[in-house]
């Protein structure tokens, strides 16, 4: 007779999305009437009464192998003293995935596909990779505050379950996963644990001096918190996140990653671990762990798989408790060439011509996070040469460029954009990059520098290219100086690129496009997002720039001097060939690079 199902092997409650973004366990359904799972990758048992059957019978019943092949394996197993399902696996009659599904059906448990299930790395790192490999089991999410969802290759291993519950101090509900999937996840955990190494740097400046790391030695009491923080940061870097948000809640802390400009939930931290997580972040960048009333700022350098990354940490005292936001500056991933930016056609031709001129000002405009600094770095890399003295003043220096002199703003020491720019002008520069024009004094010095034989590249916060002229006028810069000094204004945004593995062809109707503000003559063929494991179900992977390049032609200069309204500048610039952000985005939609929804989202 088949062995009885152990009491602990009960179906995992379906995990349902709450309106507030939380998770809760659904009411257990009667056996044989399991509700469909609400979480991608989590499949309930069919409820066909397989618990009284041998595993080999379940394999046949599920259609994974014929009765003849299974009987042959059973006969061979009796002689060899081995399990018949292992022989079926070795003979490639069934796959590891099919075996795990059969096990889930046999014991009436949920099956989890780790290729599509969103694993909570905070839960996964509650046990060490060595323990996970020994037990062939990994916690993959929280069912509730006191219960873990545990993915196991062998759900009948009651000793492994008991040990993991003792290690974590939490109850565990079992779901079955293939051994290959579990091994792949364990490999990720091992990589994160070994790859993330600290290199503390003193202060907020860009020195190379590394602080003493003795204070961060893992003790028995804080080792789980250290591992949790490091693994979250390592996962964020591996996924290409630009920011990590630690947000305290009433019952737990939500961890969110910003990937390709969009936030999504990555993990949940139990309430009892929240103080330790925030304290660990403060210790990493030498902040006051006792001060919880005011925000604090710090920075730390880490190395992930030979990639140097700067983390800039800001703590926030909120009503629900102290949280933190980390800006990730990957010194290699963000360096792009002009070919990779997405600027093409006449706009690319004019921009390249402008950055090769010996003098004049080039302004790159857009909101925070629109890729302005990346565009300037790409331009500097293009024109960097031994015969040119290039000096930058930035706040902060985000990425170090070989052969370029970079200065970091230090307001506490009296080094601002304006004071630094004055000093730079006495250092015989050919090309100057000012990280951002924030005040009238910096704007005036930058404009005057462009008039005295220097090529000046800088950024400004405006919504479109013609708006840069109006912004400078409001700062008190004379219109004739603006008209004489500025050569080109570039407005830009970043739109997510469609995943090349799952994007789907579609037809966009003219009336719908017109309603969204797109000027088209008829229906257009394009692509839309679908979602697959490679893009984490979002339908997007990576980002591309949308650009609107406005050359300062004679007509636009005349309008600037006469203080013409912004709408008039826009009209003339478009007559002279300037594409708006919407028009450039529509071209990229036609080329299948991004979707119409993305263009509308970032261009408004």
N, C-alpha and C positions, 0 to 999 in steps of 0.2 A: 504494500500500500504506500502511496505517496506520504511523505512526512507532513505532519500538521503545520500549518502556518504559525510562526511565533506570534505572540500577542503584540509585540512592538511593531510588527509589519502591518501597519494600517495605512490606508490611502492618505496621501497628503492633501489637505484642503486646498482647493483652488485659490490662487492668490489674485485678488480683485483690486482694481484701481479705485481709490477713493477720490472724490471730487477735489480734495485738498492735496492730492499728489501722494498721500500716504498709502500704506499697504495694510490689508487686514486679511484674516483667514475667513473663508466662507464657511457657512454651516455645513458640516459633513453630510453628504448625501447618503441615502441607503445604498448598500452594496448592490451592484447591478443597475444602478440608476445614477451613475456619476454625471455631474454637470460638466459641460465643456469647459476647458481651462481658459482663463482670461489672459494668461501670460504666454507670450511667444516662446515656443520650445518646450512647454510643459504639457504633456499629453496624459489624460486619465486612462485607467484600464477600461476595457470594453464592457466589463460586467457580464461576460458570458459564462462565468462559473468555472474558471480554469484552476481554482485553488485546489481542487481534488484530483488534478491530473499530474502525471509526470511531466518534467520539462520537455522531454522529447515529444510527447504528445501535443504540448502547446505549440512547439515548433511546426509540427505538421498541421495543426488546426489553424495556425496563422498563415499557412501557405508559404512558409519560408523554405521548406524542403518536402520531398515526396516521402510517402510511407516506406517505399523500398529503400531509399537512401538512408533513412533513419534506422530502419531495421538492420541494415548492413553495419552502420556505425555502432549499434547496440551490441551486435555479435562480436565485432572487433574489440569493443571496450571490455567485454567480459574476459577475453583472452589477455588483453594488455593491462587490465586492472586500472583503467582510466575512465573518465567521464565521457559518455558518448557525445555530448555537445562539444567537447573540446576536439574530438576527432572530426566532427562536422566542420568545425572552425578551421582546423588545419588543412582539411581537404578542400577548403574554399566552397563548401556546399552552402554555408551560411556566412554572413558577415558579422563582425563584432557588434554593429548597430542592431542587426536582427536578433542576435543572441540577447542583447540587453532588453530589447522590446519583449522578447519571449519571457525573460525573467520577470519583467514588470507585470505581464499578464498572469504569470504563474502565481505571483504573490499578491495580486490585486493592488499594485502600487502605481503611482504616476511614473511615466518615463520622461526623462529630461534630455533634450538635444542641446548639448553645450555649445554647439556652433551657432545657435540662434537665441538661446536663453541668455538674458543679460545678467551676468554674474556680478554679485556684490563683492568687490575685492576686499572690503572691510571684513565681511564674514569669512571669505576664503582664507584670509591670513590669520584667523584665530588659531589655526594649528600650523605646525611647521611643515615644509615640503617633505621632509623625511618621514614624519608621521603620516602625512597624506599618502605617500607612496607605500608605506608599510601596510596601511589599512585599505588601500585602494578606494579612498573616500575623501571628499572635499566638501566643506560647507559652502553653499553657493548663494544663500540669501537668508534674510530673517523672515520667518512666518509671522512672528510678533516679537515683542520685546524679550520674551524669555524662551523662544523656540527658534531653532535653526532648521533650514531645509538642507538636508545632507544628501549629496549625490554619491551613490555607492555602486561599484561594479558587482559586488557580491552582497546582495541584501540579506542573506541568511547569516552573515558574520556578526553574531550578536556581541562577541567580545570587542570587535572594532567599534561598534556603536556605543557600548558602555564606556570604553576608554575615551572616545571623543567627547562624550557627555561630561566625563570627569575633567578632561583637559579644558573645555570651554566653560564649564559651569552652567551650561544651557541644555534644555531638552532638545532632542533631535527628531525630526520626522524624515523618513527615508523616501528618496526617489531614485530610480535606477538609471544609470548612464553607462554608455559603453566604456570599456577599459581604455580604448584609444583616446576618447574624449577626456577622460579623467587624467590620463598621462599627459596629454597636451596641456591641460590646465595646470597640472603640477609643475610642468616645465616653465610655464609663464610665472608661477609663483617663485620658483627657484631663481629665475632670471631677475625678477624684481628684487628679491632679497639680496642677491649677490652683486647686482649691477649698480644700485644706488649707493654711492659713497660720498661722505661729506667732506667738504674742504672749506671750513669757515673762513670768512674774510672780515677783517675788522672794519667797523664803521659803515658808512653809507657811500664811501667813495670807491673808485675803481682800482684800489691797490691790489697788488698780488700777494700781500702778506697774509698768510693763513694762520688763523687763531688756533690756540691749543684746543685739541679735541678731547682731552682727557675727561672733561666734565660730561661728555656724551657717552661714556662707556655704559653699556647696557647692564643694569643691575637686575636682580631677580624680580624686583617690584615693577620696574617700568619697561621691561623688554617687550611685552605685548603692545604697549602704546607706541613705542619706537618703531616696531615692525609695521604696525598699522599705518602710521603717518608716512613712513618711507615707501610703503607699497602703494599707497594712494598717489603720492607724488610721482613715483616711477610709472604707474599706470597712466597718469595724466600726460607725462612726457611721451610715452610710447604711443598714445593715441593722438598726439599732436595738439593737445589742449593749450590754449593761450592763457586761461585763467582757471583757478580752482576756488570754489566758494565753500566755506565751512559755515553752515547756517544753523544756529542753535534753535531748537524747538522745545515744546513743552515736554515731550517724552523722549525725543532722540534728536540727533544732529543730522541734517541732510547735507550730503556732499555732492556738489554739481561741478561738471566740467564744461567749459566753453570751447567747443570744437567747431571750427569753420564759422565762428561768429554766433553760434546758437548754443544756448545752455541746455544741458540734459542731466538728469540725475544719475550719478555713478555709484553711490553707496549710501548706507545709513549707519550711523555710529550710535550704539546704545548710550543712554543717558549717563550711566555710571562712568563711561570713558571720556565724556566731553571735557571735563576739566584737564585731564591728562593730555588730551590731544592739543588743546590750546596752549597749555604750558610747554609742551614739546616744541611747538612752532615758535614760541617766544624764546626758548633756550637756544634754538638753532641760530637765531639772528641776534642774540644777546640783548633781548628786551627785558623789561622788569616784569617778572611773573606775578608779583604781588599787586601791580597796578591794574585794576579792572574797570576803572571809572572813565578813563579817557582813551581815545584811539592811540595806537603806537605804530610806528613804521620801522621796518628793518629789511635787511637783505642777507642772503646766504648763497654761496655757490655750491652746486653739486655736480657730480659727474655720473651720467647714465650711459652705459655701454659706449664709453670713450667719447661721449658728447658732453661738452661743457655747457651747463645751463645755469642761468642766474634766476633766483627766486626773489621777488620783491613782495614782502609780506606786510599787510595792514590788518591790525586787529580792530574790531568794532564792538563796543559795548551796547548791545541791543536790549530791548525790553525782555526778551526771552532768555537772555544770557549772552555771554561773550562769543563772538564769531570771528572769522578771519577770511580774508581774500588774498590769494597768491597770484601774482602776475608771473608767468613763465616766459623767460626770454631765452629761447634756444639759439645759441650763437651761430649755428650752422644752418638750421632749417629755414630761417627767415631771410637769408641772403639769396636774392634772386637776380637773374640777369634780365635785361630788357626783353629778351625773347620770351621769358616765362611770365611776364606781367600780364599779358593780354592786350597790350597797346599795339595797334596795327594800322595799316592804311596811311592816309594823309596825316593823321594825328601822330603816329609814330615817326614819320618822316620829319615833321616839323619839330617835334620834341628833340630828336637826335641832332638836328641842325642847331637848335637853340643851346643845348648843353656844350656844343663845341665852339661857341662864340667866345671871344676873349673877355667880354664884359656884358653887363646886363643882369637883370634879376629874373629868376624863374620861381614862380609861386605854385605850390601844390596845395590844394584846398580840399576840405572834407571834414566830417566829424571824427571824433576819437575812434580809433579802431578801423579806419577805412584804408589803411595801408600807405599813408603818406610817407612815413619814414622809409618803408621798404622801397618805394619808388625813388627816393633821393639816394639811398644806398646803391641801388642798381645804376643810377646815373653816375655816381662817383666811381663805381667800379669800371664803368665804360670809359671814362675819360682819365682815369688814374694813369699817370706816366711819370717817369723819373725827372723829366724836365719841368714838371709843374709842382708847385708847392700848394698842397691842399690842406686847409685847416678847418676843423669843425668845432662848434660849441653846442653841446647838447645837454638835455636834462631828462634822463641820464644818458650816458653813452651806452646804447643798447647792444651794438655789435661792433667788434673791433675789426678794422680794415687795415690790411698790410700796406705800408707806404703812405699812410694818411695820419696827420697829427690831429688827435681828438682830445678835446677839452671837456671836462665834466663840470656843469654848474654846481657851485657850492655856496648857497646863500648864507649859511652860518659864518662862512669865512669872508663874505662880502663879494663873492664872484657870481654875478648875475649875467644874463644874456648881454645886457648893455655894457657893463664894465668889461666883460670878457671880449666883446666884439671890438671895443676900442683898443684893447691890447693886441688883438689879432691883426688889426690894421697896421700896427707898427712892426709886425713880424714878416713883412715882405710876402704876403700871400698872393697867389694867382687865382685860387678858387676858395670861396668861403661857403660853408654850409651852416646855417643857423637853424637849430632844431625846431624852434617855433617863435613866431612873432606874437608876443602877448601884450605888449604895451607900446605906447606912442614913441618912447625913446628908442627902443630896439628897432621899431619900424623905420624911424628916421635915419638911424645909423646904417641900417641895411640898404635903404634906398640910396643914400648918399655914397655908400661903398660901390654900388653898382654903377654910379655915374662917374666914379674916379678910376675906372679901369679894372674892376674886379668882376668876376662872375660870381654872383650870389645865388645860392639855392636855399629856399626856406619854405616853411609851411604856415598856413593860416586857416582858421576855422570859419569857413563859409559854406553855404549849401551848393553853390555853383560857381563857375569861373567868373562871370561878370560881377558877381557879388563881392569878389575880392577888391575891386576898384572902390565900391561903395564903402567897404569896411575900412580901407586905408584913409579915405576922405574923412570918415567919422573919427578916425584917430588923430586928425589934425594935419595930415600930410598934404602939402600943396598939390593941387591937381597937375601942375606942369611938371613937378618932380616925378609923380606917378607915371605920367605919359612918357617921360623921357627915359626913366630907369627900367621899367618893366618890359621884358621881351615876350614872355609867355606865361599864361596862367592855365594850370591843369586842375580840373575838378575830378575826383574819383570816388568810387565805392568798391566794396568787395562783395561779390555774389558767389554763392556756393556752386561748384561745378557738379553736373549730373554724374552719377556713378556710371562708368562705361560698361559695367557688367550687367546692369539691370534696367537702364533707361529704356523707355518704350515710345515708339513713334505715335504721334497724334496729329490732329488737325485743329488749329486754332481759328475760330470763326471771327470774321471781320467785325461783326457788331459787338461781340464781347471785347475785342481788343480796343475798339473805339471807346467803349464805355470806361475802360481803364486808362484812357489817355494816350494810347498808342496810335500813331498815324499810319495806317496801312491801306493799301488799295484793294485788298481782297483777303481771302483765307490764306493762311500760311502753314506749311508743314513744319513740325517741330518735334521735340521729345518732351516727355514728362517723367517725373520721378516715380519709381516703383518701390524699391527697398529690397535688400538682400543681405546675407551675413557679412559680405565684404564691406558694406557701407553701414553696418549696424542697423539696418532697416530704415535708414533715413532717406535713401534715394540719392544722396549727395556724397561726394568725396573730394576734398580740396576746394580751393577758391580761385577765382579769376577776377581781374580788375575790370571795372567799367570806367571809361575815360571820356572826358569832354575837354578838348584842348582848344584854347582861345589865343591865337597870336595877336599881339598888339599891333594891328595894322594902322595905317595913317588915319583911316576913318574912325577907328575906335579911339585912337589918341586924341583926335579932334573932339570927339564926344566927351572924353574924359576931362579935357581942359575946360569944356563948356558946362561941366557938371550935369550932363544928360542923365536922365533916370536909368535905372538898371534895366528896365524893360526895353529901352531903346538900344542899349548896348547888346542885349541878347538878340534882338531882331537883326541888327547889322552883322553880328558875329555869325548868326545862322545863314544869312545871305552870303557870307564869305566862305561858307563851307564847314563851320563848326557843328559837330554832332552833339546833341544833348546826351545826358546819361541814359535816358530812356531809349534814344535811337541807337546808341552804341550797344545797349543791352539787347535790343531787339535783333540786331545783327548777330549777336552771340547766340540768341535763341534760335535763329534760322540755321546757324552752323551746328546746332546740337550741343553747344558747350554748357549752357545753363537753361533754366526753365523760365517761363513767363512769370510764374509766381515769385521766383527769386528776384527778378528784375524789378517787379512792382514793389516788393518788400523793401529793397535797399535804396530805391531811387526816390521814394516819397519824402 
